[in-house]
Amino acid sequence: MDKERAVRIVDELLDNGRLEDLYILSRYCYKVADELLSDSDYESLQSVIKESNLCSSYVFRSYDDDPIPVSLLREFELENLMPDPGEYYSKYNSYLDEEKSMSIKAIESYKECFDYCNSTRTAVKTLSIKINGVNIKGAISREDGEEFLTPKVFKTRGRRGDSFDVTRNMCRVFNNRADLETNLLYVTGESYVRMDGIGKLISPNGTQIRVPRSGALSMLRTDYCDDDYKYLKYKIFKCEGLGSSNYDNLMTLKEAGYDVVPMIRIMPEEIPTEFNEFCNWLKDKMEYFWNICETEGIQADGLVFDIDDLNYQGEVSGQYSSRNVALKFDYWSHKYYRSEVEKIIVEQKSVECSVVALVKPVVTSDQTVARRVNLHNASIMYKEMIVPGSYIYFKRNSEVYNTLVYGEELKELLGVE
């Protein structure tokens, strides 16, 4: 939307005291890369929302999981920002929508990874890059009279949020003329903007693309010039409709011209049984994938160990399955930030209080501006002697909120005994 229209919407919501509606609509507009508030204004609004204990179901989750604010979009005539219903190939939609994507449990040490490999020692596994992109599932089929497999429907995949139909622009970057011995495939992958496109791409409404994931959604939902799409990528990490081995399926797709996530297959006998040897072995694998990320301009947030059997369910607990883990250490460990505390806010909850530090703004690796840090509780604040003017270290959790680094973790970070 143009800036004049955005200002009118913001002013109307503020004049009527509708802070929660402004916050919800701003999150949605950011999700679809159509800016309603500037980064600094959004951070200020979010601070007020948190300090007032409003929108509690929104503030500590990713915007990807937000429901679509249909009534607000209709009220301000922003229906163009709503998902395309994609009715033409509705016969595929029921399958694409029948289950939302699950999360992958994060592990943060070689020891945890060693334990996972031991608990699944007899299973053939895969190791691949966990791309920080837009999760998209698609149906590829050969209809009557068609010579090749062609993409029919692509939809974004969230854990709780609603799906967006992004078929039209996905077809601009997807292989549209593959010939395989099957008439139907379902693929799941990640779409992202290459790092060399960050800072170069400008959306149709004049917003500069700063983040690979939200930039990808913008390019999928709106029309950029054809040359811009050389920066938009989609890599498949799962394929259903061929065999039970996901690795074999992806290699078949790769030979047919599809772009698949970098992946290796690991046989049980390859994995060292002695811990130190295992660490050296895994370090080599991680370096291999890190170099691929650097070369191909991929923003990854870890690696994924998975069982190479699409029929294997594992033990499911909540949104996690025991079949896979996300490696979030070494090259992909938490990034730490340092800033000065400007103010401390104590927020009284129903049972206990939470403590938040307002800090001097810091731009984090995911290109957001950090201004608030969760200090956990008052006892930690007193123990760590945190007051206005103190310098603290913090890290980002799940790209949603910032938490204080303290105690043993801080000593390890600073190299203090």
N, C-alpha and C positions, 0 to 999 in steps of 0.2 A: 504494500500500500504506500501511497505517497505520504510525505511527512506532514502535510497540512491535514490530511484525513486522520492520521495517527494522533495528532495533537488534539483534534476535535473529540475523538473517542476518549482519550485520556482525561481531558478537561471535564467531559460530561460525567465520567465515572467518579472523578475526584469531587466534583461539585455536589454529587449526591451521596458522598460518603461511602462509596462502594469499593472499598480497598480490596476486599477478597475477590470480587469479580475482576478488578483490574489485574490482580496477581495471577489469577487463573488464566485470563485471556492473554496476558503477557507471556506466560510459560508456553501456552499453545503456539503463539505466534513465533516464539523462538524455536520451538520444535520443528515448525514447518519453514523456518528461515525467512520469515516475513516480519521484520523487527517492528515492535510497537513502542518499546522503551529502549533508550540507550543502555549500555552495560552499567554505567554508574547509577542511572536512575532506577534500574531494575534492582541493583544491589541495595540501594537505599530503601526501596519498597519492601524488599525481602527482609531487611532488618526490622522494619516496623511490624511486618506480619509476624515475625518470630517473637519479637518483644511483646506483642499483644496476644500471643498464643492463638493466632488465627490460622485457618487452613491447615490444621495439624496433619491431615491425611496427605498433604502435598509437600510440605517443606522438607521432609527427610526421605524423599524418593526421587528417582530419576524422572525427568519430564517425559521420557519415552513411555512411561507406564501410566501417564495421566489419561483419563477419559476425554473424549472430544466434547468441548463445551458448546453443544449444539445451540442452546437457547441464546447464548451470548453472540455466537456467530450470526445467527438470524437477526437478532436485535440490531446489530450494527451493520447488517447487509454485507457480511463477510463469507457468504456461502461458497465463494470461490476458493476458500481455504479448506473446505471440507473434503473428505476423501471422495474420490470417484467411486460410485457403487459398482462399476465394472460388471454390469448385468449381462453383457453379451456372452461371456463364457461362464455363466453362473454354475454350470455343472461341475466346474473345478473348485468353485469358491467354498463349498461345504467342507471339502477336505483341507483346503488351505487354512480355513478358520476353525477347524474342529479342536485344535489344541494350540495353546500358546507355547512359545519356546521356554525351555527350562534354563535355570542358571547353572553355572559350573562352579563347583566348590573351589575356592581359592586356597592354595597352600603356599607358605612363605619360607620354606627352608628345604635344604637337601634332605634332611632327616624325614620330613613329612613325605617327600617324594619317594624316598627309599622305602618307607612303610607302605605306600600305595603300590609300588611295584612288587613288593613281597606279597602283599595280600592278593594280587592278581597275577602271580608269577607264571602260571601255566597258560595264560591267555596271550594271544597275539595282539599287539597294540599298535597304535599310530601316535606319532608326535607331529604337531603342526602349529602354525602361527595362529594366535588368537587376535584377529584383526579388530581394531576399534572402529567399527563402522555401523551402518544401518543393516539390521538383520532382515533379509528378504527371502521369501520362499516363492518358487514359481512352478508352473505346470508347463511342460513342453510336450507337444503331441504332434502326431501325423493324422490329420483329419482325412476323410474320404476325398480322394482326388489330389491330395498333396504329395509331392515327391519327397520332401524333406521333413524332418522334425522342425517345428517352428514354435517359438514361445507364444503362449496363449494368455496367461495371466501371471502377473507378479504383484505380490502384496507384502507390505512390511509386516514384521512379526514382533510383537511385544509380549511381555509376561502378563500384563493386565490391560494395557492400552488398546485402543481400537486400531484396526488395520487401515492402511492407505493403499489404494490401487495405484501402482506406479508403472503399469504395463507399457504405456506409450513411450516414455523416455528410456525405460530399460531396454527396449528393442533397439535403441540407438547405440548401445554399447554391448549388446549380447550377440552371440553367434546365431544367426537366423537360418542357416542352411546346413544343418548337420544330418548325416545319414548313418543311423545306427539300427541294429536289428531289434527294434522295439517300437511301439507306437505311442508310449506314454512314459514320461519321466517326471518325477518331482524332485526339484533341487532346492537346497538351502545354502545361502551364502551371505557374504558381507559386501556392501557397497560403500565406497569411501572416495574421497578426493585425495589424489596423490599429494605428497608434501610439497612437491615443486609447483603445485597449483595454488597453494595457500599464499594469499597476499596478491595474487595475480587476477583471480576471478572476481568479477563484480556481478551481483545478482541483477535481474531486470529492474528491481526497485532501487538499485543503487547501493545496496549493502555489500561490503567487502566480505568475502568468504574467509573466515579465520580458523575454522575447526573442520577437520576432515569428515566427521560424521554428520553434523548438521548441514555442512556444505553439500554432501551427497544427497540428502533429502531435498534440499532446495533445488538441485539440478534435476532431480527425478520428478519433482512436482511442477516446476515451471520451465519455460523454454529459454535456454541460453543459445548463443550462436553455435553452429556446428563445430567450429574449431575448439570451443571450450570443452567439449566432451572427451577430448583426448586425455583430460585429467581425471575423468570419472571412471572408476574401476569397479568390477563386480567379480569376486572370486568365490567359487563354489567350495563348500567344505563338507557337504553331505549330498548323496544322490540315492534316491529310492526308485526301484523299477528295473534294476539289472540283476545284481547278485546280492549275497549277504555280506560280502566284504566291501566296506566303504572305500578302502584303499584301492582295490581292483576297479571299483566303479569309477572313481575319480581318474585313475590312469586311463581308463577307456574314454572318458570324456575329454581328457587332455589330448589324446591321440586324435580325437574327432574335431579338435579346434576350440574347445571350451577353455576358459581361464579358471584354473582351480587353485585352491590355497596350497602353498608349499607344504608338503607332507612327506614323511618317511614312515616306512613300516618297520616295526621292531619285533623280532622273534624272541621267544622266552629265553633261549640260550645266549642271546646277545647281552642281556642285562647282568652286570657283575653282581655277585652275591656278597662281596666284601665292601663295606661302606666307603672307605677312602677311594677304592678303585671305582666304585659307582659314581662318586662325586666328580672324579676326573673325566669319566666317560660321559656323564651328563653335561659337564661344562663344555666339552667339545661340541655336543649337539646344540647347545644353546648358542654358542659362538657362531655356528653354521647358520642358524636361523636369524640371528642378529645381523649378520652381514647381508642376508637377503633383504631384510627390512630396510637397511641403509641404502642398498643398491636400487631397490624398486620403489623407494619413497612410501613405504607402508608404515602407518602409525599403529603399532601393535601394543596390546597391554598384557602380553604374556604368551605362553605356549600352552597347548592342550594335549594331555595324555588321555587317550581314549581306547576302549576295547574295540578291536576291528571286527565287529559282528553286529550288523544292524538289528538282528533279532534279539540281542542280549539286552535285558532291561536293567539289571542291577537292582540294588535296594534303593527305593525311592523314599526320601524323607523331605516333606515340604516341597520346595522347588528344586531340590538337588537329587542327583542319582549317584550311586557309588561307582558307576561305570567310568566316569571321567573326572579329571581334576585340572585346574588351571594353575600353571606355574607362575607365581608372582614374586620371584626373587632373582637375585643376581642382576642380569641386564634389565629385568622388569620389576625390580624391587620398588617399594614406595619412594617417591621423590620427596625430599624434605625441604621445607622453606623456613626462613627466619624473618621475623618482623617485630616491630615495636608495638607494645600494647598502648592504646590511646585511652581506653575506657573499659571498665568491667561492669557487666550487667548480670544481676542475680534474678533469675526467673522462677517464681514460686509455682510449683506444680501441685497436684492434689495431695501427694504424699511427701515428696521431697522437692528440693530446689535444684535447678541446673544453673551452671555458671558459664557465661559466654564472654570472651574478650573481643572487643572491637580493636582491630589492628590497622596499621598503615597499609594501604592497598599493595598487594603482591600479585603479579600475573603468574598463574600456575602453568604447568606443562600442557594442560588441556585448553589453554587460552582463556580461562575464566579469571575474573579478578576476585581474589580472596580478601574479605574485609572482616569476617567473623570466624572465630576459632572456638570450638567447644572445649571448655576446660574440665568437663566431666562433672565435678562437684566442688563444693567449697573446701573440703578437707585437702584435696589435691592442690587447689590454688594456694592454701596456706602453707602446705608442706613444701611446695616449690617456690614459695615466697614471690608470687606473681602479683605485681601492682602496676598501675599506670606508669609507663616509662621503662618497664622491664622488656627485655628481648626474649622471645620465646620461639621454639621450633614447632612446626606442625606439619601434618601430611594430609593428603586428600583421601577420603574413603569413598570408593565406588563412584568417583567423579560427582559426588552429591554434596558432601559436607566436609569441613576441615576439623581435625581433631589434634589436640595437644600431644606432643611427644614428651614423655617424662620418664622418670625412674630408670630402670635398667636399659630401656630402649634408648633413652637420651645419653646415658653413659657410653653405650656401645657406639652411638653415632659420633660422639665427641672424642672417643678413644680414652675415656676416663676409667680408671680401675675402681 
